[in-house]
């Protein structure tokens, strides 16, 4: 049972390290993580009595 828990901890650790590494190295290989930027205009109605 301890071996299974140890394996899961190792998998989580290496998965996290891989994800962080991909976030840093990904833009060099063409991965674009930026959010699409567009202007949004919406009318606002204020009900002041």
mmCIF entry with sequence, helices, sheets and N, C-alpha, C, O atoms, coordinates in Angstrom:
data_MODEL
# 
_entry.id   MODEL 
# 
_entity.id                         1 
_entity.type                       polymer 
_entity.pdbx_number_of_molecules   1 
# 
_entity_poly.entity_id                      1 
_entity_poly.type                           'polypeptide(L)' 
_entity_poly.nstd_linkage                   no 
_entity_poly.nstd_monomer                   no 
_entity_poly.pdbx_seq_one_letter_code       
;(UNK)(UNK)(UNK)(UNK)(UNK)(UNK)(UNK)(UNK)(UNK)(UNK)(UNK)(UNK)(UNK)(UNK)(UNK)(UNK)
(UNK)(UNK)(UNK)(UNK)(UNK)(UNK)(UNK)(UNK)(UNK)(UNK)(UNK)(UNK)(UNK)(UNK)(UNK)(UNK)
(UNK)(UNK)(UNK)(UNK)(UNK)(UNK)(UNK)(UNK)(UNK)(UNK)(UNK)(UNK)(UNK)(UNK)(UNK)(UNK)
(UNK)
;
_entity_poly.pdbx_seq_one_letter_code_can   XXXXXXXXXXXXXXXXXXXXXXXXXXXXXXXXXXXXXXXXXXXXXXXXX 
_entity_poly.pdbx_strand_id                 A 
# 
loop_
_entity_poly_seq.entity_id 
_entity_poly_seq.num 
_entity_poly_seq.mon_id 
_entity_poly_seq.hetero 
1 1  UNK n 
1 2  UNK n 
1 3  UNK n 
1 4  UNK n 
1 5  UNK n 
1 6  UNK n 
1 7  UNK n 
1 8  UNK n 
1 9  UNK n 
1 10 UNK n 
1 11 UNK n 
1 12 UNK n 
1 13 UNK n 
1 14 UNK n 
1 15 UNK n 
1 16 UNK n 
1 17 UNK n 
1 18 UNK n 
1 19 UNK n 
1 20 UNK n 
1 21 UNK n 
1 22 UNK n 
1 23 UNK n 
1 24 UNK n 
1 25 UNK n 
1 26 UNK n 
1 27 UNK n 
1 28 UNK n 
1 29 UNK n 
1 30 UNK n 
1 31 UNK n 
1 32 UNK n 
1 33 UNK n 
1 34 UNK n 
1 35 UNK n 
1 36 UNK n 
1 37 UNK n 
1 38 UNK n 
1 39 UNK n 
1 40 UNK n 
1 41 UNK n 
1 42 UNK n 
1 43 UNK n 
1 44 UNK n 
1 45 UNK n 
1 46 UNK n 
1 47 UNK n 
1 48 UNK n 
1 49 UNK n 
# 
_struct_asym.id          A 
_struct_asym.entity_id   1 
# 
loop_
_struct_conf.conf_type_id 
_struct_conf.id 
_struct_conf.pdbx_PDB_helix_id 
_struct_conf.beg_label_comp_id 
_struct_conf.beg_label_asym_id 
_struct_conf.beg_label_seq_id 
_struct_conf.pdbx_beg_PDB_ins_code 
_struct_conf.end_label_comp_id 
_struct_conf.end_label_asym_id 
_struct_conf.end_label_seq_id 
_struct_conf.pdbx_end_PDB_ins_code 
_struct_conf.beg_auth_comp_id 
_struct_conf.beg_auth_asym_id 
_struct_conf.beg_auth_seq_id 
_struct_conf.end_auth_comp_id 
_struct_conf.end_auth_asym_id 
_struct_conf.end_auth_seq_id 
_struct_conf.pdbx_PDB_helix_class 
_struct_conf.details 
_struct_conf.pdbx_PDB_helix_length 
HELX_P HELX_P1 AA1 UNK A 2  ? UNK A 25 ? UNK A 2  UNK A 25 1 ? 24 
HELX_P HELX_P2 AA2 UNK A 26 ? UNK A 29 ? UNK A 26 UNK A 29 5 ? 4  
# 
_struct_conf_type.id          HELX_P 
_struct_conf_type.criteria    ? 
_struct_conf_type.reference   ? 
# 
loop_
_atom_site.group_PDB 
_atom_site.id 
_atom_site.type_symbol 
_atom_site.label_atom_id 
_atom_site.label_alt_id 
_atom_site.label_comp_id 
_atom_site.label_asym_id 
_atom_site.label_entity_id 
_atom_site.label_seq_id 
_atom_site.pdbx_PDB_ins_code 
_atom_site.Cartn_x 
_atom_site.Cartn_y 
_atom_site.Cartn_z 
_atom_site.occupancy 
_atom_site.B_iso_or_equiv 
_atom_site.pdbx_formal_charge 
_atom_site.auth_seq_id 
_atom_site.auth_comp_id 
_atom_site.auth_asym_id 
_atom_site.auth_atom_id 
_atom_site.pdbx_PDB_model_num 
ATOM 1   N N  . UNK A 1 1  ? 0.826   -1.192 0.000   1.00 0.00 ? 1  UNK A N  1 
ATOM 2   C CA . UNK A 1 1  ? 0.000   0.000  0.000   1.00 0.00 ? 1  UNK A CA 1 
ATOM 3   C C  . UNK A 1 1  ? 0.872   1.257  0.000   1.00 0.00 ? 1  UNK A C  1 
ATOM 4   O O  . UNK A 1 1  ? 0.558   2.242  -0.669  1.00 0.00 ? 1  UNK A O  1 
ATOM 5   N N  . UNK A 1 2  ? 1.962   1.211  0.754   1.00 0.00 ? 2  UNK A N  1 
ATOM 6   C CA . UNK A 1 2  ? 2.857   2.361  0.807   1.00 0.00 ? 2  UNK A CA 1 
ATOM 7   C C  . UNK A 1 2  ? 3.517   2.614  -0.552  1.00 0.00 ? 2  UNK A C  1 
ATOM 8   O O  . UNK A 1 2  ? 3.772   3.761  -0.919  1.00 0.00 ? 2  UNK A O  1 
ATOM 9   N N  . UNK A 1 3  ? 3.793   1.529  -1.298  1.00 0.00 ? 3  UNK A N  1 
ATOM 10  C CA . UNK A 1 3  ? 4.401   1.683  -2.621  1.00 0.00 ? 3  UNK A CA 1 
ATOM 11  C C  . UNK A 1 3  ? 3.460   2.412  -3.569  1.00 0.00 ? 3  UNK A C  1 
ATOM 12  O O  . UNK A 1 3  ? 3.910   3.213  -4.390  1.00 0.00 ? 3  UNK A O  1 
ATOM 13  N N  . UNK A 1 4  ? 2.178   2.152  -3.471  1.00 0.00 ? 4  UNK A N  1 
ATOM 14  C CA . UNK A 1 4  ? 1.192   2.806  -4.328  1.00 0.00 ? 4  UNK A CA 1 
ATOM 15  C C  . UNK A 1 4  ? 1.101   4.305  -4.001  1.00 0.00 ? 4  UNK A C  1 
ATOM 16  O O  . UNK A 1 4  ? 1.048   5.142  -4.902  1.00 0.00 ? 4  UNK A O  1 
ATOM 17  N N  . UNK A 1 5  ? 1.083   4.622  -2.729  1.00 0.00 ? 5  UNK A N  1 
ATOM 18  C CA . UNK A 1 5  ? 1.036   6.032  -2.308  1.00 0.00 ? 5  UNK A CA 1 
ATOM 19  C C  . UNK A 1 5  ? 2.317   6.749  -2.742  1.00 0.00 ? 5  UNK A C  1 
ATOM 20  O O  . UNK A 1 5  ? 2.267   7.890  -3.203  1.00 0.00 ? 5  UNK A O  1 
ATOM 21  N N  . UNK A 1 6  ? 3.446   6.087  -2.596  1.00 0.00 ? 6  UNK A N  1 
ATOM 22  C CA . UNK A 1 6  ? 4.727   6.660  -2.998  1.00 0.00 ? 6  UNK A CA 1 
ATOM 23  C C  . UNK A 1 6  ? 4.747   6.900  -4.512  1.00 0.00 ? 6  UNK A C  1 
ATOM 24  O O  . UNK A 1 6  ? 5.247   7.927  -4.972  1.00 0.00 ? 6  UNK A O  1 
ATOM 25  N N  . UNK A 1 7  ? 4.214   5.972  -5.269  1.00 0.00 ? 7  UNK A N  1 
ATOM 26  C CA . UNK A 1 7  ? 4.143   6.121  -6.718  1.00 0.00 ? 7  UNK A CA 1 
ATOM 27  C C  . UNK A 1 7  ? 3.248   7.301  -7.109  1.00 0.00 ? 7  UNK A C  1 
ATOM 28  O O  . UNK A 1 7  ? 3.590   8.062  -8.014  1.00 0.00 ? 7  UNK A O  1 
ATOM 29  N N  . UNK A 1 8  ? 2.122   7.455  -6.443  1.00 0.00 ? 8  UNK A N  1 
ATOM 30  C CA . UNK A 1 8  ? 1.231   8.572  -6.733  1.00 0.00 ? 8  UNK A CA 1 
ATOM 31  C C  . UNK A 1 8  ? 1.873   9.916  -6.400  1.00 0.00 ? 8  UNK A C  1 
ATOM 32  O O  . UNK A 1 8  ? 1.684   10.897 -7.120  1.00 0.00 ? 8  UNK A O  1 
ATOM 33  N N  . UNK A 1 9  ? 2.622   9.956  -5.320  1.00 0.00 ? 9  UNK A N  1 
ATOM 34  C CA . UNK A 1 9  ? 3.323   11.193 -4.949  1.00 0.00 ? 9  UNK A CA 1 
ATOM 35  C C  . UNK A 1 9  ? 4.379   11.534 -5.996  1.00 0.00 ? 9  UNK A C  1 
ATOM 36  O O  . UNK A 1 9  ? 4.518   12.692 -6.391  1.00 0.00 ? 9  UNK A O  1 
ATOM 37  N N  . UNK A 1 10 ? 5.120   10.524 -6.443  1.00 0.00 ? 10 UNK A N  1 
ATOM 38  C CA . UNK A 1 10 ? 6.113   10.768 -7.484  1.00 0.00 ? 10 UNK A CA 1 
ATOM 39  C C  . UNK A 1 10 ? 5.454   11.232 -8.782  1.00 0.00 ? 10 UNK A C  1 
ATOM 40  O O  . UNK A 1 10 ? 5.959   12.149 -9.430  1.00 0.00 ? 10 UNK A O  1 
ATOM 41  N N  . UNK A 1 11 ? 4.354   10.628 -9.169  1.00 0.00 ? 11 UNK A N  1 
ATOM 42  C CA . UNK A 1 11 ? 3.657   11.027 -10.389 1.00 0.00 ? 11 UNK A CA 1 
ATOM 43  C C  . UNK A 1 11 ? 3.140   12.459 -10.294 1.00 0.00 ? 11 UNK A C  1 
ATOM 44  O O  . UNK A 1 11 ? 3.242   13.219 -11.257 1.00 0.00 ? 11 UNK A O  1 
ATOM 45  N N  . UNK A 1 12 ? 2.596   12.825 -9.158  1.00 0.00 ? 12 UNK A N  1 
ATOM 46  C CA . UNK A 1 12 ? 2.126   14.200 -8.970  1.00 0.00 ? 12 UNK A CA 1 
ATOM 47  C C  . UNK A 1 12 ? 3.286   15.183 -9.029  1.00 0.00 ? 12 UNK A C  1 
ATOM 48  O O  . UNK A 1 12 ? 3.170   16.244 -9.643  1.00 0.00 ? 12 UNK A O  1 
ATOM 49  N N  . UNK A 1 13 ? 4.390   14.845 -8.402  1.00 0.00 ? 13 UNK A N  1 
ATOM 50  C CA . UNK A 1 13 ? 5.546   15.736 -8.396  1.00 0.00 ? 13 UNK A CA 1 
ATOM 51  C C  . UNK A 1 13 ? 6.097   15.934 -9.804  1.00 0.00 ? 13 UNK A C  1 
ATOM 52  O O  . UNK A 1 13 ? 6.319   17.069 -10.227 1.00 0.00 ? 13 UNK A O  1 
ATOM 53  N N  . UNK A 1 14 ? 6.318   14.846 -10.530 1.00 0.00 ? 14 UNK A N  1 
ATOM 54  C CA . UNK A 1 14 ? 6.870   14.968 -11.872 1.00 0.00 ? 14 UNK A CA 1 
ATOM 55  C C  . UNK A 1 14 ? 5.868   15.582 -12.847 1.00 0.00 ? 14 UNK A C  1 
ATOM 56  O O  . UNK A 1 14 ? 6.266   16.250 -13.801 1.00 0.00 ? 14 UNK A O  1 
ATOM 57  N N  . UNK A 1 15 ? 4.592   15.366 -12.623 1.00 0.00 ? 15 UNK A N  1 
ATOM 58  C CA . UNK A 1 15 ? 3.578   16.030 -13.442 1.00 0.00 ? 15 UNK A CA 1 
ATOM 59  C C  . UNK A 1 15 ? 3.599   17.528 -13.225 1.00 0.00 ? 15 UNK A C  1 
ATOM 60  O O  . UNK A 1 15 ? 3.509   18.294 -14.184 1.00 0.00 ? 15 UNK A O  1 
ATOM 61  N N  . UNK A 1 16 ? 3.717   17.953 -11.991 1.00 0.00 ? 16 UNK A N  1 
ATOM 62  C CA . UNK A 1 16 ? 3.798   19.382 -11.673 1.00 0.00 ? 16 UNK A CA 1 
ATOM 63  C C  . UNK A 1 16 ? 5.053   20.003 -12.270 1.00 0.00 ? 16 UNK A C  1 
ATOM 64  O O  . UNK A 1 16 ? 4.994   21.086 -12.854 1.00 0.00 ? 16 UNK A O  1 
ATOM 65  N N  . UNK A 1 17 ? 6.180   19.331 -12.130 1.00 0.00 ? 17 UNK A N  1 
ATOM 66  C CA . UNK A 1 17 ? 7.436   19.835 -12.691 1.00 0.00 ? 17 UNK A CA 1 
ATOM 67  C C  . UNK A 1 17 ? 7.334   19.914 -14.219 1.00 0.00 ? 17 UNK A C  1 
ATOM 68  O O  . UNK A 1 17 ? 7.815   20.874 -14.821 1.00 0.00 ? 17 UNK A O  1 
ATOM 69  N N  . UNK A 1 18 ? 6.721   18.929 -14.836 1.00 0.00 ? 18 UNK A N  1 
ATOM 70  C CA . UNK A 1 18 ? 6.551   18.945 -16.284 1.00 0.00 ? 18 UNK A CA 1 
ATOM 71  C C  . UNK A 1 18 ? 5.644   20.072 -16.736 1.00 0.00 ? 18 UNK A C  1 
ATOM 72  O O  . UNK A 1 18 ? 5.914   20.717 -17.749 1.00 0.00 ? 18 UNK A O  1 
ATOM 73  N N  . UNK A 1 19 ? 4.586   20.315 -16.006 1.00 0.00 ? 19 UNK A N  1 
ATOM 74  C CA . UNK A 1 19 ? 3.659   21.398 -16.349 1.00 0.00 ? 19 UNK A CA 1 
ATOM 75  C C  . UNK A 1 19 ? 4.323   22.763 -16.215 1.00 0.00 ? 19 UNK A C  1 
ATOM 76  O O  . UNK A 1 19 ? 4.147   23.624 -17.076 1.00 0.00 ? 19 UNK A O  1 
ATOM 77  N N  . UNK A 1 20 ? 5.075   22.963 -15.156 1.00 0.00 ? 20 UNK A N  1 
ATOM 78  C CA . UNK A 1 20 ? 5.790   24.227 -14.969 1.00 0.00 ? 20 UNK A CA 1 
ATOM 79  C C  . UNK A 1 20 ? 6.862   24.386 -16.045 1.00 0.00 ? 20 UNK A C  1 
ATOM 80  O O  . UNK A 1 20 ? 7.052   25.480 -16.576 1.00 0.00 ? 20 UNK A O  1 
ATOM 81  N N  . UNK A 1 21 ? 7.547   23.321 -16.358 1.00 0.00 ? 21 UNK A N  1 
ATOM 82  C CA . UNK A 1 21 ? 8.557   23.375 -17.420 1.00 0.00 ? 21 UNK A CA 1 
ATOM 83  C C  . UNK A 1 21 ? 7.946   23.699 -18.763 1.00 0.00 ? 21 UNK A C  1 
ATOM 84  O O  . UNK A 1 21 ? 8.521   24.469 -19.533 1.00 0.00 ? 21 UNK A O  1 
ATOM 85  N N  . UNK A 1 22 ? 6.803   23.136 -19.060 1.00 0.00 ? 22 UNK A N  1 
ATOM 86  C CA . UNK A 1 22 ? 6.123   23.417 -20.325 1.00 0.00 ? 22 UNK A CA 1 
ATOM 87  C C  . UNK A 1 22 ? 5.650   24.861 -20.376 1.00 0.00 ? 22 UNK A C  1 
ATOM 88  O O  . UNK A 1 22 ? 5.669   25.479 -21.441 1.00 0.00 ? 22 UNK A O  1 
ATOM 89  N N  . UNK A 1 23 ? 5.226   25.405 -19.247 1.00 0.00 ? 23 UNK A N  1 
ATOM 90  C CA . UNK A 1 23 ? 4.794   26.797 -19.209 1.00 0.00 ? 23 UNK A CA 1 
ATOM 91  C C  . UNK A 1 23 ? 5.956   27.740 -19.512 1.00 0.00 ? 23 UNK A C  1 
ATOM 92  O O  . UNK A 1 23 ? 5.758   28.780 -20.140 1.00 0.00 ? 23 UNK A O  1 
ATOM 93  N N  . UNK A 1 24 ? 7.152   27.394 -19.077 1.00 0.00 ? 24 UNK A N  1 
ATOM 94  C CA . UNK A 1 24 ? 8.307   28.243 -19.336 1.00 0.00 ? 24 UNK A CA 1 
ATOM 95  C C  . UNK A 1 24 ? 8.895   28.021 -20.728 1.00 0.00 ? 24 UNK A C  1 
ATOM 96  O O  . UNK A 1 24 ? 9.318   28.983 -21.370 1.00 0.00 ? 24 UNK A O  1 
ATOM 97  N N  . UNK A 1 25 ? 8.932   26.787 -21.205 1.00 0.00 ? 25 UNK A N  1 
ATOM 98  C CA . UNK A 1 25 ? 9.599   26.467 -22.460 1.00 0.00 ? 25 UNK A CA 1 
ATOM 99  C C  . UNK A 1 25 ? 8.628   26.479 -23.637 1.00 0.00 ? 25 UNK A C  1 
ATOM 100 O O  . UNK A 1 25 ? 9.066   26.605 -24.780 1.00 0.00 ? 25 UNK A O  1 
ATOM 101 N N  . UNK A 1 26 ? 7.342   26.355 -23.397 1.00 0.00 ? 26 UNK A N  1 
ATOM 102 C CA . UNK A 1 26 ? 6.345   26.267 -24.462 1.00 0.00 ? 26 UNK A CA 1 
ATOM 103 C C  . UNK A 1 26 ? 6.366   27.395 -25.465 1.00 0.00 ? 26 UNK A C  1 
ATOM 104 O O  . UNK A 1 26 ? 6.266   27.124 -26.662 1.00 0.00 ? 26 UNK A O  1 
ATOM 105 N N  . UNK A 1 27 ? 6.493   28.665 -25.047 1.00 0.00 ? 27 UNK A N  1 
ATOM 106 C CA . UNK A 1 27 ? 6.521   29.752 -26.031 1.00 0.00 ? 27 UNK A CA 1 
ATOM 107 C C  . UNK A 1 27 ? 7.684   29.666 -27.021 1.00 0.00 ? 27 UNK A C  1 
ATOM 108 O O  . UNK A 1 27 ? 7.571   30.183 -28.132 1.00 0.00 ? 27 UNK A O  1 
ATOM 109 N N  . UNK A 1 28 ? 8.793   29.033 -26.653 1.00 0.00 ? 28 UNK A N  1 
ATOM 110 C CA . UNK A 1 28 ? 9.908   28.876 -27.586 1.00 0.00 ? 28 UNK A CA 1 
ATOM 111 C C  . UNK A 1 28 ? 9.578   27.893 -28.702 1.00 0.00 ? 28 UNK A C  1 
ATOM 112 O O  . UNK A 1 28 ? 10.204  27.919 -29.761 1.00 0.00 ? 28 UNK A O  1 
ATOM 113 N N  . UNK A 1 29 ? 8.587   27.016 -28.465 1.00 0.00 ? 29 UNK A N  1 
ATOM 114 C CA . UNK A 1 29 ? 8.208   26.018 -29.455 1.00 0.00 ? 29 UNK A CA 1 
ATOM 115 C C  . UNK A 1 29 ? 6.884   26.340 -30.132 1.00 0.00 ? 29 UNK A C  1 
ATOM 116 O O  . UNK A 1 29 ? 6.315   25.487 -30.812 1.00 0.00 ? 29 UNK A O  1 
ATOM 117 N N  . UNK A 1 30 ? 6.388   27.563 -29.955 1.00 0.00 ? 30 UNK A N  1 
ATOM 118 C CA . UNK A 1 30 ? 5.201   27.992 -30.675 1.00 0.00 ? 30 UNK A CA 1 
ATOM 119 C C  . UNK A 1 30 ? 3.905   27.901 -29.897 1.00 0.00 ? 30 UNK A C  1 
ATOM 120 O O  . UNK A 1 30 ? 2.851   28.193 -30.462 1.00 0.00 ? 30 UNK A O  1 
ATOM 121 N N  . UNK A 1 31 ? 3.922   27.519 -28.652 1.00 0.00 ? 31 UNK A N  1 
ATOM 122 C CA . UNK A 1 31 ? 2.700   27.475 -27.853 1.00 0.00 ? 31 UNK A CA 1 
ATOM 123 C C  . UNK A 1 31 ? 2.395   28.890 -27.360 1.00 0.00 ? 31 UNK A C  1 
ATOM 124 O O  . UNK A 1 31 ? 3.248   29.535 -26.750 1.00 0.00 ? 31 UNK A O  1 
ATOM 125 N N  . UNK A 1 32 ? 1.185   29.366 -27.624 1.00 0.00 ? 32 UNK A N  1 
ATOM 126 C CA . UNK A 1 32 ? 0.805   30.725 -27.231 1.00 0.00 ? 32 UNK A CA 1 
ATOM 127 C C  . UNK A 1 32 ? -0.192  30.632 -26.090 1.00 0.00 ? 32 UNK A C  1 
ATOM 128 O O  . UNK A 1 32 ? -1.302  30.131 -26.269 1.00 0.00 ? 32 UNK A O  1 
ATOM 129 N N  . UNK A 1 33 ? 0.200   31.114 -24.913 1.00 0.00 ? 33 UNK A N  1 
ATOM 130 C CA . UNK A 1 33 ? -0.645  31.008 -23.729 1.00 0.00 ? 33 UNK A CA 1 
ATOM 131 C C  . UNK A 1 33 ? -1.380  32.300 -23.409 1.00 0.00 ? 33 UNK A C  1 
ATOM 132 O O  . UNK A 1 33 ? -2.097  32.371 -22.411 1.00 0.00 ? 33 UNK A O  1 
ATOM 133 N N  . UNK A 1 34 ? -1.213  33.326 -24.245 1.00 0.00 ? 34 UNK A N  1 
ATOM 134 C CA . UNK A 1 34 ? -1.843  34.606 -23.941 1.00 0.00 ? 34 UNK A CA 1 
ATOM 135 C C  . UNK A 1 34 ? -3.333  34.557 -24.256 1.00 0.00 ? 34 UNK A C  1 
ATOM 136 O O  . UNK A 1 34 ? -3.773  33.865 -25.174 1.00 0.00 ? 34 UNK A O  1 
ATOM 137 N N  . UNK A 1 35 ? -4.083  35.299 -23.481 1.00 0.00 ? 35 UNK A N  1 
ATOM 138 C CA . UNK A 1 35 ? -5.528  35.356 -23.680 1.00 0.00 ? 35 UNK A CA 1 
ATOM 139 C C  . UNK A 1 35 ? -5.841  36.229 -24.891 1.00 0.00 ? 35 UNK A C  1 
ATOM 140 O O  . UNK A 1 35 ? -5.138  37.207 -25.148 1.00 0.00 ? 35 UNK A O  1 
ATOM 141 N N  . UNK A 1 36 ? -6.895  35.881 -25.642 1.00 0.00 ? 36 UNK A N  1 
ATOM 142 C CA . UNK A 1 36 ? -7.270  36.740 -26.764 1.00 0.00 ? 36 UNK A CA 1 
ATOM 143 C C  . UNK A 1 36 ? -7.750  38.092 -26.249 1.00 0.00 ? 36 UNK A C  1 
ATOM 144 O O  . UNK A 1 36 ? -8.554  38.166 -25.319 1.00 0.00 ? 36 UNK A O  1 
ATOM 145 N N  . UNK A 1 37 ? -7.249  39.156 -26.863 1.00 0.00 ? 37 UNK A N  1 
ATOM 146 C CA . UNK A 1 37 ? -7.583  40.489 -26.389 1.00 0.00 ? 37 UNK A CA 1 
ATOM 147 C C  . UNK A 1 37 ? -8.511  41.163 -27.388 1.00 0.00 ? 37 UNK A C  1 
ATOM 148 O O  . UNK A 1 37 ? -8.196  41.290 -28.571 1.00 0.00 ? 37 UNK A O  1 
ATOM 149 N N  . UNK A 1 38 ? -9.643  41.584 -26.893 1.00 0.00 ? 38 UNK A N  1 
ATOM 150 C CA . UNK A 1 38 ? -10.600 42.316 -27.705 1.00 0.00 ? 38 UNK A CA 1 
ATOM 151 C C  . UNK A 1 38 ? -11.335 43.303 -26.803 1.00 0.00 ? 38 UNK A C  1 
ATOM 152 O O  . UNK A 1 38 ? -11.526 43.057 -25.612 1.00 0.00 ? 38 UNK A O  1 
ATOM 153 N N  . UNK A 1 39 ? -11.731 44.397 -27.381 1.00 0.00 ? 39 UNK A N  1 
ATOM 154 C CA . UNK A 1 39 ? -12.426 45.413 -26.613 1.00 0.00 ? 39 UNK A CA 1 
ATOM 155 C C  . UNK A 1 39 ? -13.912 45.060 -26.538 1.00 0.00 ? 39 UNK A C  1 
ATOM 156 O O  . UNK A 1 39 ? -14.532 44.726 -27.548 1.00 0.00 ? 39 UNK A O  1 
ATOM 157 N N  . UNK A 1 40 ? -14.461 45.138 -25.353 1.00 0.00 ? 40 UNK A N  1 
ATOM 158 C CA . UNK A 1 40 ? -15.874 44.833 -25.137 1.00 0.00 ? 40 UNK A CA 1 
ATOM 159 C C  . UNK A 1 40 ? -16.537 46.084 -24.591 1.00 0.00 ? 40 UNK A C  1 
ATOM 160 O O  . UNK A 1 40 ? -16.110 46.637 -23.577 1.00 0.00 ? 40 UNK A O  1 
ATOM 161 N N  . UNK A 1 41 ? -17.580 46.521 -25.270 1.00 0.00 ? 41 UNK A N  1 
ATOM 162 C CA . UNK A 1 41 ? -18.339 47.686 -24.809 1.00 0.00 ? 41 UNK A CA 1 
ATOM 163 C C  . UNK A 1 41 ? -19.767 47.230 -24.542 1.00 0.00 ? 41 UNK A C  1 
ATOM 164 O O  . UNK A 1 41 ? -20.406 46.608 -25.390 1.00 0.00 ? 41 UNK A O  1 
ATOM 165 N N  . UNK A 1 42 ? -20.247 47.547 -23.363 1.00 0.00 ? 42 UNK A N  1 
ATOM 166 C CA . UNK A 1 42 ? -21.625 47.200 -22.987 1.00 0.00 ? 42 UNK A CA 1 
ATOM 167 C C  . UNK A 1 42 ? -22.248 48.403 -22.315 1.00 0.00 ? 42 UNK A C  1 
ATOM 168 O O  . UNK A 1 42 ? -21.627 49.040 -21.464 1.00 0.00 ? 42 UNK A O  1 
ATOM 169 N N  . UNK A 1 43 ? -23.481 48.717 -22.698 1.00 0.00 ? 43 UNK A N  1 
ATOM 170 C CA . UNK A 1 43 ? -24.133 49.861 -22.064 1.00 0.00 ? 43 UNK A CA 1 
ATOM 171 C C  . UNK A 1 43 ? -24.503 49.544 -20.610 1.00 0.00 ? 43 UNK A C  1 
ATOM 172 O O  . UNK A 1 43 ? -24.861 48.415 -20.274 1.00 0.00 ? 43 UNK A O  1 
ATOM 173 N N  . UNK A 1 44 ? -24.406 50.556 -19.772 1.00 0.00 ? 44 UNK A N  1 
ATOM 174 C CA . UNK A 1 44 ? -24.741 50.414 -18.346 1.00 0.00 ? 44 UNK A CA 1 
ATOM 175 C C  . UNK A 1 44 ? -25.855 51.384 -18.023 1.00 0.00 ? 44 UNK A C  1 
ATOM 176 O O  . UNK A 1 44 ? -25.742 52.584 -18.275 1.00 0.00 ? 44 UNK A O  1 
ATOM 177 N N  . UNK A 1 45 ? -26.926 50.860 -17.467 1.00 0.00 ? 45 UNK A N  1 
ATOM 178 C CA . UNK A 1 45 ? -28.072 51.701 -17.091 1.00 0.00 ? 45 UNK A CA 1 
ATOM 179 C C  . UNK A 1 45 ? -28.061 51.846 -15.565 1.00 0.00 ? 45 UNK A C  1 
ATOM 180 O O  . UNK A 1 45 ? -28.117 50.856 -14.836 1.00 0.00 ? 45 UNK A O  1 
ATOM 181 N N  . UNK A 1 46 ? -27.988 53.088 -15.100 1.00 0.00 ? 46 UNK A N  1 
ATOM 182 C CA . UNK A 1 46 ? -27.998 53.348 -13.674 1.00 0.00 ? 46 UNK A CA 1 
ATOM 183 C C  . UNK A 1 46 ? -29.369 53.879 -13.281 1.00 0.00 ? 46 UNK A C  1 
ATOM 184 O O  . UNK A 1 46 ? -29.837 54.861 -13.858 1.00 0.00 ? 46 UNK A O  1 
ATOM 185 N N  . UNK A 1 47 ? -30.005 53.261 -12.331 1.00 0.00 ? 47 UNK A N  1 
ATOM 186 C CA . UNK A 1 47 ? -31.311 53.678 -11.845 1.00 0.00 ? 47 UNK A CA 1 
ATOM 187 C C  . UNK A 1 47 ? -31.147 54.505 -10.571 1.00 0.00 ? 47 UNK A C  1 
ATOM 188 O O  . UNK A 1 47 ? -31.249 53.982 -9.462  1.00 0.00 ? 47 UNK A O  1 
ATOM 189 N N  . UNK A 1 48 ? -30.895 55.779 -10.743 1.00 0.00 ? 48 UNK A N  1 
ATOM 190 C CA . UNK A 1 48 ? -30.730 56.666 -9.588  1.00 0.00 ? 48 UNK A CA 1 
ATOM 191 C C  . UNK A 1 48 ? -32.036 57.410 -9.353  1.00 0.00 ? 48 UNK A C  1 
ATOM 192 O O  . UNK A 1 48 ? -32.502 58.134 -10.233 1.00 0.00 ? 48 UNK A O  1 
ATOM 193 N N  . UNK A 1 49 ? -32.615 57.247 -8.212  1.00 0.00 ? 49 UNK A N  1 
ATOM 194 C CA . UNK A 1 49 ? -33.878 57.907 -7.905  1.00 0.00 ? 49 UNK A CA 1 
ATOM 195 C C  . UNK A 1 49 ? -33.647 59.147 -7.069  1.00 0.00 ? 49 UNK A C  1 
ATOM 196 O O  . UNK A 1 49 ? -34.602 59.837 -6.712  1.00 0.00 ? 49 UNK A O  1 
# 
